[in-house]
Amino acid sequence: AGDSSAGQQKSAACMACHGADGKAAAPIYPNLAGQNEAYLGLALHAYKTGARSGGQAEVMKAFVAGLSDEDIDDLAAYYAGLKP
Amino acid sequence: AGDSSAGQQKSAACMACHGADGKAAAPIYPNLAGQNEAYLGLALHAYKTGARSGGQAEVMKAFVAGLSDEDIDDLAAYYAGLKP
């Protein structure tokens, strides 16, 4: 599993849409706080590989492109650990 | 906005993966309880139109194909209203 404190360090770019506490800044974006860690990792990998595409996935692809697998695991651990 | 009690009636097919209380039955599926209503509606419409594809979206497309716009609004209201 990822390292949630490392994930917090890496979450600066995510905050604009997903909020500083994992509660989305706008209702068309998903809350991430308390979401399943495995699901978050799977979704981020799907954006990275392009398996998820269309709609808001196109936005996410840009954010995820530069993330390593370790970054993805850490971010998934960080958001899963936040209180919903 | 949708009618959450109508949404509850329509959620039988969703429970297998998303849980009776909106907490996913398996960690690779997303929790829906307390998710943003607008995001849920947007995601369901994207599955219905095929705008979201690939990965687990292919599973969701099958479940969403038969839903009307009103069904989608009601389900989004139902899950958004559940306690995360």
Backbone of each chain as nested JSON, in Angstrom:
{
  "chains": [
    {"id": "A", "residues": [
      {"number": 1, "name": "ALA", "atoms": {"N": [0.855, -1.195, 0.0], "CA": [0.0, 0.0, 0.0], "C": [0.888, 1.241, 0.0]}},
      {"number": 2, "name": "GLY", "atoms": {"N": [0.292, 2.353, -0.387], "CA": [1.052, 3.6, -0.503], "C": [1.315, 4.231, 0.855]}},
      {"number": 3, "name": "ASP", "atoms": {"N": [2.103, 5.301, 0.803], "CA": [2.458, 6.067, 2.007], "C": [1.616, 7.343, 2.02]}},
      {"number": 4, "name": "SER", "atoms": {"N": [0.674, 7.432, 2.954], "CA": [-0.282, 8.549, 2.884], "C": [0.37, 9.896, 3.165]}},
      {"number": 5, "name": "SER", "atoms": {"N": [1.428, 9.93, 4.004], "CA": [2.028, 11.262, 4.241], "C": [2.797, 11.7, 2.998]}},
      {"number": 6, "name": "ALA", "atoms": {"N": [3.42, 10.735, 2.308], "CA": [4.075, 11.098, 1.034], "C": [2.993, 11.559, 0.056]}},
      {"number": 7, "name": "GLY", "atoms": {"N": [1.826, 10.89, 0.123], "CA": [0.726, 11.255, -0.759], "C": [0.261, 12.677, -0.509]}},
      {"number": 8, "name": "GLN", "atoms": {"N": [0.248, 13.062, 0.747], "CA": [-0.186, 14.428, 1.057], "C": [0.746, 15.439, 0.399]}},
      {"number": 9, "name": "GLN", "atoms": {"N": [2.07, 15.143, 0.456], "CA": [3.052, 16.051, -0.175], "C": [2.766, 16.186, -1.666]}},
      {"number": 10, "name": "LYS", "atoms": {"N": [2.273, 15.121, -2.264], "CA": [2.121, 15.094, -3.731], "C": [0.739, 15.574, -4.173]}},
      {"number": 11, "name": "SER", "atoms": {"N": [-0.099, 16.005, -3.222], "CA": [-1.5, 16.271, -3.581], "C": [-1.779, 17.735, -3.932]}},
      {"number": 12, "name": "ALA", "atoms": {"N": [-0.719, 18.555, -3.976], "CA": [-0.952, 19.995, -4.229], "C": [-1.769, 20.206, -5.501]}},
      {"number": 13, "name": "ALA", "atoms": {"N": [-1.426, 19.514, -6.559], "CA": [-2.115, 19.747, -7.837], "C": [-3.564, 19.274, -7.79]}},
      {"number": 14, "name": "CYS", "atoms": {"N": [-3.863, 18.389, -6.878], "CA": [-5.215, 17.8, -6.837], "C": [-6.214, 18.715, -6.125]}},
      {"number": 15, "name": "MET", "atoms": {"N": [-5.658, 19.579, -5.245], "CA": [-6.533, 20.342, -4.351], "C": [-7.481, 21.284, -5.075]}},
      {"number": 16, "name": "ALA", "atoms": {"N": [-7.037, 21.807, -6.193], "CA": [-7.861, 22.81, -6.876], "C": [-9.266, 22.282, -7.122]}},
      {"number": 17, "name": "CYS", "atoms": {"N": [-9.354, 21.0, -7.506], "CA": [-10.676, 20.423, -7.816], "C": [-11.183, 19.543, -6.68]}},
      {"number": 18, "name": "HIS", "atoms": {"N": [-10.293, 18.792, -6.028], "CA": [-10.731, 17.803, -5.047], "C": [-10.696, 18.333, -3.614]}},
      {"number": 19, "name": "GLY", "atoms": {"N": [-10.294, 19.604, -3.457], "CA": [-10.342, 20.218, -2.119], "C": [-9.146, 19.842, -1.267]}},
      {"number": 20, "name": "ALA", "atoms": {"N": [-8.822, 20.688, -0.296], "CA": [-7.675, 20.435, 0.59], "C": [-7.979, 19.264, 1.514]}},
      {"number": 21, "name": "ASP", "atoms": {"N": [-9.261, 18.967, 1.703], "CA": [-9.649, 17.88, 2.618], "C": [-10.287, 16.721, 1.848]}},
      {"number": 22, "name": "GLY", "atoms": {"N": [-10.125, 16.699, 0.544], "CA": [-10.688, 15.603, -0.253], "C": [-12.163, 15.758, -0.52]}},
      {"number": 23, "name": "LYS", "atoms": {"N": [-12.72, 16.926, -0.141], "CA": [-14.142, 17.214, -0.439], "C": [-14.119, 18.166, -1.649]}},
      {"number": 24, "name": "ALA", "atoms": {"N": [-14.731, 17.715, -2.723], "CA": [-14.568, 18.409, -4.004], "C": [-14.969, 19.88, -3.926]}},
      {"number": 25, "name": "ALA", "atoms": {"N": [-14.204, 20.694, -4.663], "CA": [-14.438, 22.141, -4.685], "C": [-15.702, 22.474, -5.474]}},
      {"number": 26, "name": "ALA", "atoms": {"N": [-16.139, 21.579, -6.344], "CA": [-17.36, 21.828, -7.124], "C": [-18.128, 20.519, -7.203]}},
      {"number": 27, "name": "PRO", "atoms": {"N": [-19.457, 20.599, -7.26], "CA": [-20.255, 19.359, -7.204], "C": [-20.107, 18.441, -8.41]}},
      {"number": 28, "name": "ILE", "atoms": {"N": [-19.495, 18.935, -9.487], "CA": [-19.305, 18.034, -10.631], "C": [-18.024, 17.223, -10.496]}},
      {"number": 29, "name": "TYR", "atoms": {"N": [-17.252, 17.502, -9.434], "CA": [-16.052, 16.686, -9.194], "C": [-16.318, 15.763, -8.035]}},
      {"number": 30, "name": "PRO", "atoms": {"N": [-15.721, 14.569, -8.032], "CA": [-15.985, 13.627, -6.95], "C": [-15.23, 13.968, -5.659]}},
      {"number": 31, "name": "ASN", "atoms": {"N": [-15.93, 13.728, -4.535], "CA": [-15.219, 13.731, -3.257], "C": [-14.3, 12.514, -3.26]}},
      {"number": 32, "name": "LEU", "atoms": {"N": [-13.115, 12.67, -2.685], "CA": [-12.172, 11.548, -2.629], "C": [-11.956, 11.068, -1.202]}},
      {"number": 33, "name": "ALA", "atoms": {"N": [-12.286, 11.904, -0.226], "CA": [-12.025, 11.563, 1.173], "C": [-12.757, 10.278, 1.539]}},
      {"number": 34, "name": "GLY", "atoms": {"N": [-12.013, 9.305, 2.037], "CA": [-12.602, 8.052, 2.482], "C": [-12.989, 7.104, 1.361]}},
      {"number": 35, "name": "GLN", "atoms": {"N": [-12.63, 7.441, 0.132], "CA": [-12.925, 6.53, -0.986], "C": [-12.029, 5.292, -0.851]}},
      {"number": 36, "name": "ASN", "atoms": {"N": [-12.387, 4.181, -1.482], "CA": [-11.588, 2.957, -1.372], "C": [-10.215, 3.136, -2.016]}},
      {"number": 37, "name": "GLU", "atoms": {"N": [-9.162, 2.79, -1.276], "CA": [-7.787, 2.964, -1.754], "C": [-7.552, 2.193, -3.063]}},
      {"number": 38, "name": "ALA", "atoms": {"N": [-8.032, 0.961, -3.115], "CA": [-7.802, 0.141, -4.323], "C": [-8.516, 0.767, -5.524]}},
      {"number": 39, "name": "TYR", "atoms": {"N": [-9.728, 1.289, -5.269], "CA": [-10.463, 1.923, -6.374], "C": [-9.718, 3.168, -6.864]}},
      {"number": 40, "name": "LEU", "atoms": {"N": [-9.235, 3.979, -5.925], "CA": [-8.516, 5.205, -6.315], "C": [-7.289, 4.863, -7.15]}},
      {"number": 41, "name": "GLY", "atoms": {"N": [-6.549, 3.84, -6.709], "CA": [-5.359, 3.435, -7.459], "C": [-5.727, 2.946, -8.847]}},
      {"number": 42, "name": "LEU", "atoms": {"N": [-6.798, 2.17, -8.902], "CA": [-7.23, 1.617, -10.184], "C": [-7.656, 2.738, -11.135]}},
      {"number": 43, "name": "ALA", "atoms": {"N": [-8.387, 3.709, -10.596], "CA": [-8.855, 4.821, -11.437], "C": [-7.666, 5.642, -11.938]}},
      {"number": 44, "name": "LEU", "atoms": {"N": [-6.725, 5.944, -11.047], "CA": [-5.573, 6.753, -11.459], "C": [-4.742, 6.024, -12.516]}},
      {"number": 45, "name": "HIS", "atoms": {"N": [-4.552, 4.719, -12.329], "CA": [-3.804, 3.956, -13.345], "C": [-4.558, 3.962, -14.68]}},
      {"number": 46, "name": "ALA", "atoms": {"N": [-5.9, 3.894, -14.595], "CA": [-6.701, 3.882, -15.827], "C": [-6.585, 5.213, -16.568]}},
      {"number": 47, "name": "TYR", "atoms": {"N": [-6.486, 6.302, -15.815], "CA": [-6.27, 7.602, -16.477], "C": [-4.886, 7.611, -17.11]}},
      {"number": 48, "name": "LYS", "atoms": {"N": [-3.908, 7.061, -16.376], "CA": [-2.511, 7.103, -16.849], "C": [-2.354, 6.274, -18.139]}},
      {"number": 49, "name": "THR", "atoms": {"N": [-3.016, 5.123, -18.179], "CA": [-2.86, 4.254, -19.357], "C": [-3.831, 4.66, -20.477]}},
      {"number": 50, "name": "GLY", "atoms": {"N": [-4.787, 5.521, -20.136], "CA": [-5.77, 5.91, -21.142], "C": [-6.938, 4.94, -21.196]}},
      {"number": 51, "name": "ALA", "atoms": {"N": [-6.938, 3.949, -20.278], "CA": [-8.059, 2.986, -20.261], "C": [-9.357, 3.715, -19.941]}},
      {"number": 52, "name": "ARG", "atoms": {"N": [-9.26, 4.768, -19.149], "CA": [-10.428, 5.628, -18.874], "C": [-10.287, 6.835, -19.778]}},
      {"number": 53, "name": "SER", "atoms": {"N": [-11.314, 7.086, -20.537], "CA": [-11.194, 8.251, -21.437], "C": [-12.563, 8.889, -21.582]}},
      {"number": 54, "name": "GLY", "atoms": {"N": [-12.579, 10.041, -22.145], "CA": [-13.847, 10.743, -22.386], "C": [-14.268, 11.581, -21.209]}},
      {"number": 55, "name": "GLY", "atoms": {"N": [-14.966, 12.623, -21.491], "CA": [-15.499, 13.483, -20.435], "C": [-14.387, 14.03, -19.544]}},
      {"number": 56, "name": "GLN", "atoms": {"N": [-14.625, 14.019, -18.245], "CA": [-13.663, 14.624, -17.32], "C": [-12.37, 13.804, -17.225]}},
      {"number": 57, "name": "ALA", "atoms": {"N": [-12.404, 12.574, -17.797], "CA": [-11.186, 11.763, -17.773], "C": [-10.079, 12.465, -18.551]}},
      {"number": 58, "name": "GLU", "atoms": {"N": [-10.466, 13.234, -19.542], "CA": [-9.445, 13.928, -20.349], "C": [-8.693, 14.932, -19.472]}},
      {"number": 59, "name": "VAL", "atoms": {"N": [-9.418, 15.536, -18.526], "CA": [-8.766, 16.478, -17.594], "C": [-7.819, 15.683, -16.694]}},
      {"number": 60, "name": "MET", "atoms": {"N": [-8.305, 14.574, -16.169], "CA": [-7.496, 13.799, -15.237], "C": [-6.221, 13.255, -15.901]}},
      {"number": 61, "name": "LYS", "atoms": {"N": [-6.34, 12.9, -17.165], "CA": [-5.162, 12.336, -17.852], "C": [-3.996, 13.305, -17.787]}},
      {"number": 62, "name": "ALA", "atoms": {"N": [-4.308, 14.596, -17.945], "CA": [-3.234, 15.6, -17.939], "C": [-2.552, 15.631, -16.574]}},
      {"number": 63, "name": "PHE", "atoms": {"N": [-3.365, 15.523, -15.512], "CA": [-2.796, 15.591, -14.16], "C": [-2.004, 14.339, -13.811]}},
      {"number": 64, "name": "VAL", "atoms": {"N": [-2.424, 13.218, -14.376], "CA": [-1.848, 11.938, -13.947], "C": [-0.615, 11.569, -14.76]}},
      {"number": 65, "name": "ALA", "atoms": {"N": [-0.515, 12.174, -15.957], "CA": [0.547, 11.764, -16.888], "C": [1.915, 11.707, -16.224]}},
      {"number": 66, "name": "GLY", "atoms": {"N": [2.207, 12.687, -15.353], "CA": [3.552, 12.766, -14.784], "C": [3.735, 11.952, -13.514]}},
      {"number": 67, "name": "LEU", "atoms": {"N": [2.706, 11.205, -13.099], "CA": [2.812, 10.48, -11.829], "C": [3.444, 9.1, -12.027]}},
      {"number": 68, "name": "SER", "atoms": {"N": [4.293, 8.731, -11.087], "CA": [4.854, 7.373, -11.1], "C": [3.85, 6.434, -10.425]}},
      {"number": 69, "name": "ASP", "atoms": {"N": [4.083, 5.147, -10.562], "CA": [3.206, 4.178, -9.883], "C": [3.232, 4.414, -8.368]}},
      {"number": 70, "name": "GLU", "atoms": {"N": [4.405, 4.771, -7.854], "CA": [4.529, 5.012, -6.41], "C": [3.732, 6.259, -6.004]}},
      {"number": 71, "name": "ASP", "atoms": {"N": [3.805, 7.291, -6.843], "CA": [3.01, 8.497, -6.572], "C": [1.525, 8.126, -6.493]}},
      {"number": 72, "name": "ILE", "atoms": {"N": [1.089, 7.308, -7.444], "CA": [-0.32, 6.911, -7.502], "C": [-0.701, 6.161, -6.229]}},
      {"number": 73, "name": "ASP", "atoms": {"N": [0.139, 5.224, -5.81], "CA": [-0.16, 4.471, -4.581], "C": [-0.219, 5.395, -3.37]}},
      {"number": 74, "name": "ASP", "atoms": {"N": [0.72, 6.355, -3.305], "CA": [0.75, 7.272, -2.149], "C": [-0.489, 8.167, -2.128]}},
      {"number": 75, "name": "LEU", "atoms": {"N": [-0.876, 8.688, -3.309], "CA": [-2.061, 9.56, -3.379], "C": [-3.319, 8.78, -3.017]}},
      {"number": 76, "name": "ALA", "atoms": {"N": [-3.404, 7.53, -3.493], "CA": [-4.58, 6.702, -3.177], "C": [-4.651, 6.473, -1.672]}},
      {"number": 77, "name": "ALA", "atoms": {"N": [-3.498, 6.212, -1.057], "CA": [-3.477, 5.98, 0.399], "C": [-3.866, 7.259, 1.145]}},
      {"number": 78, "name": "TYR", "atoms": {"N": [-3.374, 8.385, 0.643], "CA": [-3.661, 9.653, 1.314], "C": [-5.166, 9.956, 1.31]}},
      {"number": 79, "name": "TYR", "atoms": {"N": [-5.784, 9.915, 0.137], "CA": [-7.201, 10.273, 0.056], "C": [-8.1, 9.253, 0.741]}},
      {"number": 80, "name": "ALA", "atoms": {"N": [-7.724, 7.965, 0.642], "CA": [-8.528, 6.928, 1.315], "C": [-8.53, 7.142, 2.824]}},
      {"number": 81, "name": "GLY", "atoms": {"N": [-7.423, 7.712, 3.329], "CA": [-7.291, 7.885, 4.779], "C": [-7.978, 9.123, 5.32]}},
      {"number": 82, "name": "LEU", "atoms": {"N": [-8.46, 10.003, 4.415], "CA": [-9.127, 11.217, 4.905], "C": [-10.544, 10.889, 5.35]}},
      {"number": 83, "name": "LYS", "atoms": {"N": [-11.039, 11.642, 6.332], "CA": [-12.383, 11.392, 6.859], "C": [-13.417, 11.894, 5.854]}},
      {"number": 84, "name": "PRO", "atoms": {"N": [-14.387, 11.03, 5.438], "CA": [-15.36, 11.474, 4.431], "C": [-16.277, 12.583, 4.975]}}
    ]},
    {"id": "B", "residues": [
      {"number": 1, "name": "ALA", "atoms": {"N": [-33.548, 18.433, -9.156], "CA": [-32.814, 17.332, -8.523], "C": [-33.708, 16.1, -8.466]}},
      {"number": 2, "name": "GLY", "atoms": {"N": [-33.113, 14.937, -8.263], "CA": [-33.848, 13.681, -8.276], "C": [-34.579, 13.435, -6.972]}},
      {"number": 3, "name": "ASP", "atoms": {"N": [-35.345, 12.375, -6.992], "CA": [-36.146, 11.963, -5.82], "C": [-35.429, 10.787, -5.163]}},
      {"number": 4, "name": "SER", "atoms": {"N": [-34.861, 11.016, -3.973], "CA": [-34.003, 9.984, -3.389], "C": [-34.77, 8.731, -2.973]}},
      {"number": 5, "name": "SER", "atoms": {"N": [-36.067, 8.899, -2.582], "CA": [-36.772, 7.661, -2.196], "C": [-37.075, 6.837, -3.458]}},
      {"number": 6, "name": "ALA", "atoms": {"N": [-37.395, 7.538, -4.556], "CA": [-37.58, 6.798, -5.82], "C": [-36.25, 6.136, -6.195]}},
      {"number": 7, "name": "GLY", "atoms": {"N": [-35.155, 6.855, -5.926], "CA": [-33.839, 6.306, -6.248], "C": [-33.566, 5.04, -5.462]}},
      {"number": 8, "name": "GLN", "atoms": {"N": [-34.001, 5.031, -4.204], "CA": [-33.776, 3.831, -3.39], "C": [-34.478, 2.63, -4.014]}},
      {"number": 9, "name": "GLN", "atoms": {"N": [-35.719, 2.864, -4.502], "CA": [-36.472, 1.772, -5.143], "C": [-35.706, 1.23, -6.345]}},
      {"number": 10, "name": "LYS", "atoms": {"N": [-34.984, 2.105, -7.014], "CA": [-34.341, 1.715, -8.284], "C": [-32.917, 1.204, -8.08]}},
      {"number": 11, "name": "SER", "atoms": {"N": [-32.476, 1.09, -6.819], "CA": [-31.056, 0.807, -6.581], "C": [-30.736, -0.675, -6.379]}},
      {"number": 12, "name": "ALA", "atoms": {"N": [-31.759, -1.529, -6.555], "CA": [-31.539, -2.962, -6.285], "C": [-30.343, -3.488, -7.083]}},
      {"number": 13, "name": "ALA", "atoms": {"N": [-30.263, -3.133, -8.349], "CA": [-29.188, -3.683, -9.196], "C": [-27.817, -3.133, -8.797]}},
      {"number": 14, "name": "CYS", "atoms": {"N": [-27.821, -2.012, -8.103], "CA": [-26.53, -1.362, -7.78], "C": [-25.88, -1.991, -6.543]}},
      {"number": 15, "name": "MET", "atoms": {"N": [-26.74, -2.597, -5.712], "CA": [-26.267, -3.029, -4.399], "C": [-25.18, -4.092, -4.442]}},
      {"number": 16, "name": "ALA", "atoms": {"N": [-25.231, -4.922, -5.453], "CA": [-24.277, -6.04, -5.495], "C": [-22.837, -5.528, -5.386]}},
      {"number": 17, "name": "CYS", "atoms": {"N": [-22.561, -4.417, -6.078], "CA": [-21.19, -3.879, -6.064], "C": [-21.05, -2.689, -5.114]}},
      {"number": 18, "name": "HIS", "atoms": {"N": [-22.079, -1.836, -5.059], "CA": [-21.956, -0.597, -4.305], "C": [-22.509, -0.705, -2.88]}},
      {"number": 19, "name": "GLY", "atoms": {"N": [-23.003, -1.883, -2.514], "CA": [-23.456, -2.098, -1.131], "C": [-24.841, -1.561, -0.878]}},
      {"number": 20, "name": "ALA", "atoms": {"N": [-25.526, -2.108, 0.124], "CA": [-26.886, -1.667, 0.452], "C": [-26.86, -0.263, 1.044]}},
      {"number": 21, "name": "ASP", "atoms": {"N": [-25.698, 0.142, 1.588], "CA": [-25.594, 1.463, 2.217], "C": [-24.668, 2.391, 1.431]}},
      {"number": 22, "name": "GLY", "atoms": {"N": [-24.37, 2.015, 0.186], "CA": [-23.525, 2.877, -0.642], "C": [-22.046, 2.735, -0.347]}},
      {"number": 23, "name": "LYS", "atoms": {"N": [-21.696, 1.75, 0.521], "CA": [-20.278, 1.465, 0.808], "C": [-19.937, 0.21, -0.01]}},
      {"number": 24, "name": "ALA", "atoms": {"N": [-18.996, 0.374, -0.888], "CA": [-18.741, -0.662, -1.886], "C": [-18.464, -2.021, -1.263]}},
      {"number": 25, "name": "ALA", "atoms": {"N": [-18.969, -3.046, -1.96], "CA": [-18.818, -4.426, -1.493], "C": [-17.382, -4.919, -1.667]}},
      {"number": 26, "name": "ALA", "atoms": {"N": [-16.633, -4.293, -2.563], "CA": [-15.227, -4.685, -2.766], "C": [-14.407, -3.414, -2.958]}},
      {"number": 27, "name": "PRO", "atoms": {"N": [-13.131, -3.428, -2.523], "CA": [-12.344, -2.196, -2.551], "C": [-12.031, -1.675, -3.948]}},
      {"number": 28, "name": "ILE", "atoms": {"N": [-12.271, -2.485, -4.98], "CA": [-12.014, -1.962, -6.327], "C": [-13.22, -1.218, -6.883]}},
      {"number": 29, "name": "TYR", "atoms": {"N": [-14.31, -1.212, -6.094], "CA": [-15.484, -0.429, -6.527], "C": [-15.576, 0.81, -5.658]}},
      {"number": 30, "name": "PRO", "atoms": {"N": [-16.078, 1.907, -6.207], "CA": [-16.159, 3.141, -5.419], "C": [-17.32, 3.133, -4.423]}},
      {"number": 31, "name": "ASN", "atoms": {"N": [-17.036, 3.731, -3.24], "CA": [-18.133, 4.047, -2.333], "C": [-18.937, 5.162, -2.994]}},
      {"number": 32, "name": "LEU", "atoms": {"N": [-20.253, 5.114, -2.844], "CA": [-21.105, 6.158, -3.434], "C": [-21.762, 7.01, -2.362]}},
      {"number": 33, "name": "ALA", "atoms": {"N": [-21.833, 6.509, -1.14], "CA": [-22.539, 7.222, -0.068], "C": [-21.907, 8.599, 0.146]}},
      {"number": 34, "name": "GLY", "atoms": {"N": [-22.737, 9.648, 0.049], "CA": [-22.259, 11.006, 0.293], "C": [-21.46, 11.599, -0.846]}},
      {"number": 35, "name": "GLN", "atoms": {"N": [-21.411, 10.898, -1.972], "CA": [-20.7, 11.468, -3.134], "C": [-21.519, 12.65, -3.654]}},
      {"number": 36, "name": "ASN", "atoms": {"N": [-20.918, 13.536, -4.425], "CA": [-21.642, 14.701, -4.947], "C": [-22.718, 14.267, -5.943]}},
      {"number": 37, "name": "GLU", "atoms": {"N": [-23.938, 14.759, -5.742], "CA": [-25.073, 14.39, -6.589], "C": [-24.805, 14.754, -8.058]}},
      {"number": 38, "name": "ALA", "atoms": {"N": [-24.283, 15.944, -8.292], "CA": [-24.033, 16.371, -9.684], "C": [-22.986, 15.463, -10.337]}},
      {"number": 39, "name": "TYR", "atoms": {"N": [-21.954, 15.085, -9.546], "CA": [-20.925, 14.203, -10.11], "C": [-21.517, 12.831, -10.453]}},
      {"number": 40, "name": "LEU", "atoms": {"N": [-22.329, 12.304, -9.531], "CA": [-22.939, 10.991, -9.783], "C": [-23.795, 11.024, -11.048]}},
      {"number": 41, "name": "GLY", "atoms": {"N": [-24.605, 12.088, -11.197], "CA": [-25.443, 12.207, -12.391], "C": [-24.59, 12.291, -13.643]}},
      {"number": 42, "name": "LEU", "atoms": {"N": [-23.541, 13.08, -13.566], "CA": [-22.651, 13.266, -14.708], "C": [-21.999, 11.94, -15.104]}},
      {"number": 43, "name": "ALA", "atoms": {"N": [-21.537, 11.2, -14.086], "CA": [-20.866, 9.914, -14.371], "C": [-21.851, 8.925, -14.995]}},
      {"number": 44, "name": "LEU", "atoms": {"N": [-23.064, 8.843, -14.422], "CA": [-24.051, 7.882, -14.955], "C": [-24.424, 8.241, -16.396]}},
      {"number": 45, "name": "HIS", "atoms": {"N": [-24.611, 9.534, -16.662], "CA": [-24.923, 9.939, -18.044], "C": [-23.757, 9.595, -18.98]}},
      {"number": 46, "name": "ALA", "atoms": {"N": [-22.536, 9.766, -18.46], "CA": [-21.363, 9.466, -19.302], "C": [-21.283, 7.973, -19.623]}},
      {"number": 47, "name": "TYR", "atoms": {"N": [-21.691, 7.128, -18.662], "CA": [-21.73, 5.685, -18.964], "C": [-22.816, 5.434, -20.014]}},
      {"number": 48, "name": "LYS", "atoms": {"N": [-23.955, 6.111, -19.853], "CA": [-25.104, 5.86, -20.736], "C": [-24.768, 6.281, -22.175]}},
      {"number": 49, "name": "THR", "atoms": {"N": [-24.075, 7.401, -22.321], "CA": [-23.774, 7.885, -23.679], "C": [-22.501, 7.238, -24.229]}},
      {"number": 50, "name": "GLY", "atoms": {"N": [-21.774, 6.547, -23.357], "CA": [-20.527, 5.945, -23.817], "C": [-19.36, 6.917, -23.731]}},
      {"number": 51, "name": "ALA", "atoms": {"N": [-19.616, 8.134, -23.202], "CA": [-18.528, 9.123, -23.066], "C": [-17.461, 8.581, -22.131]}},
      {"number": 52, "name": "ARG", "atoms": {"N": [-17.881, 7.793, -21.151], "CA": [-16.919, 7.112, -20.273], "C": [-16.802, 5.684, -20.765]}},
      {"number": 53, "name": "SER", "atoms": {"N": [-15.605, 5.269, -21.059], "CA": [-15.468, 3.891, -21.547], "C": [-14.157, 3.314, -21.028]}},
      {"number": 54, "name": "GLY", "atoms": {"N": [-13.996, 2.041, -21.222], "CA": [-12.754, 1.392, -20.797], "C": [-12.816, 0.95, -19.349]}},
      {"number": 55, "name": "GLY", "atoms": {"N": [-12.116, -0.121, -19.059], "CA": [-12.021, -0.602, -17.68], "C": [-13.39, -0.936, -17.117]}},
      {"number": 56, "name": "GLN", "atoms": {"N": [-13.608, -0.525, -15.884], "CA": [-14.857, -0.877, -15.209], "C": [-16.058, -0.131, -15.8]}},
      {"number": 57, "name": "ALA", "atoms": {"N": [-15.773, 0.881, -16.644], "CA": [-16.883, 1.596, -17.279], "C": [-17.692, 0.644, -18.154]}},
      {"number": 58, "name": "GLU", "atoms": {"N": [-17.019, -0.35, -18.683], "CA": [-17.747, -1.289, -19.544], "C": [-18.799, -2.047, -18.74]}},
      {"number": 59, "name": "VAL", "atoms": {"N": [-18.472, -2.334, -17.472], "CA": [-19.446, -3.0, -16.601], "C": [-20.614, -2.051, -16.339]}},
      {"number": 60, "name": "MET", "atoms": {"N": [-20.265, -0.784, -16.035], "CA": [-21.313, 0.173, -15.682], "C": [-22.247, 0.436, -16.864]}},
      {"number": 61, "name": "LYS", "atoms": {"N": [-21.686, 0.442, -18.058], "CA": [-22.531, 0.716, -19.237], "C": [-23.701, -0.258, -19.296]}},
      {"number": 62, "name": "ALA", "atoms": {"N": [-23.428, -1.516, -18.968], "CA": [-24.489, -2.524, -19.042], "C": [-25.591, -2.205, -18.036]}},
      {"number": 63, "name": "PHE", "atoms": {"N": [-25.188, -1.767, -16.841], "CA": [-26.19, -1.475, -15.802], "C": [-26.983, -0.218, -16.114]}},
      {"number": 64, "name": "VAL", "atoms": {"N": [-26.333, 0.718, -16.816], "CA": [-26.965, 2.032, -16.989], "C": [-27.831, 2.083, -18.239]}},
      {"number": 65, "name": "ALA", "atoms": {"N": [-27.543, 1.164, -19.177], "CA": [-28.197, 1.233, -20.496], "C": [-29.711, 1.41, -20.38]}},
      {"number": 66, "name": "GLY", "atoms": {"N": [-30.329, 0.712, -19.417], "CA": [-31.802, 0.742, -19.346], "C": [-32.351, 1.871, -18.509]}},
      {"number": 67, "name": "LEU", "atoms": {"N": [-31.486, 2.743, -17.981], "CA": [-31.977, 3.798, -17.083], "C": [-32.435, 5.028, -17.87]}},
      {"number": 68, "name": "SER", "atoms": {"N": [-33.539, 5.604, -17.422], "CA": [-33.989, 6.868, -18.008], "C": [-33.231, 8.011, -17.32]}},
      {"number": 69, "name": "ASP", "atoms": {"N": [-33.325, 9.202, -17.887], "CA": [-32.684, 10.364, -17.26], "C": [-33.236, 10.561, -15.847]}},
      {"number": 70, "name": "GLU", "atoms": {"N": [-34.54, 10.319, -15.69], "CA": [-35.166, 10.488, -14.37], "C": [-34.615, 9.447, -13.383]}},
      {"number": 71, "name": "ASP", "atoms": {"N": [-34.45, 8.206, -13.862], "CA": [-33.856, 7.168, -13.006], "C": [-32.477, 7.62, -12.529]}},
      {"number": 72, "name": "ILE", "atoms": {"N": [-31.697, 8.164, -13.462], "CA": [-30.337, 8.606, -13.145], "C": [-30.37, 9.709, -12.087]}},
      {"number": 73, "name": "ASP", "atoms": {"N": [-31.261, 10.669, -12.27], "CA": [-31.361, 11.757, -11.29], "C": [-31.765, 11.223, -9.915]}},
      {"number": 74, "name": "ASP", "atoms": {"N": [-32.719, 10.268, -9.91], "CA": [-33.18, 9.715, -8.633], "C": [-32.074, 8.925, -7.932]}},
      {"number": 75, "name": "LEU", "atoms": {"N": [-31.338, 8.113, -8.701], "CA": [-30.24, 7.323, -8.11], "C": [-29.142, 8.253, -7.577]}},
      {"number": 76, "name": "ALA", "atoms": {"N": [-28.841, 9.306, -8.334], "CA": [-27.802, 10.254, -7.885], "C": [-28.23, 10.91, -6.58]}},
      {"number": 77, "name": "ALA", "atoms": {"N": [-29.52, 11.265, -6.49], "CA": [-30.014, 11.901, -5.257], "C": [-29.959, 10.917, -4.097]}},
      {"number": 78, "name": "TYR", "atoms": {"N": [-30.332, 9.66, -4.382], "CA": [-30.345, 8.645, -3.324], "C": [-28.946, 8.444, -2.73]}},
      {"number": 79, "name": "TYR", "atoms": {"N": [-27.968, 8.169, -3.588], "CA": [-26.62, 7.875, -3.072], "C": [-25.955, 9.106, -2.447]}},
      {"number": 80, "name": "ALA", "atoms": {"N": [-26.216, 10.28, -3.028], "CA": [-25.631, 11.504, -2.452], "C": [-26.155, 11.738, -1.041]}},
      {"number": 81, "name": "GLY", "atoms": {"N": [-27.39, 11.264, -0.801], "CA": [-28.01, 11.508, 0.502], "C": [-27.613, 10.529, 1.58]}},
      {"number": 82, "name": "LEU", "atoms": {"N": [-26.911, 9.445, 1.193], "CA": [-26.507, 8.457, 2.199], "C": [-25.317, 8.973, 2.986]}},
      {"number": 83, "name": "LYS", "atoms": {"N": [-25.229, 8.551, 4.246], "CA": [-24.143, 9.012, 5.102], "C": [-22.847, 8.309, 4.693]}},
      {"number": 84, "name": "PRO", "atoms": {"N": [-21.748, 9.042, 4.42], "CA": [-20.507, 8.391, 3.971], "C": [-19.878, 7.568, 5.102]}}
    ]}
  ]
}
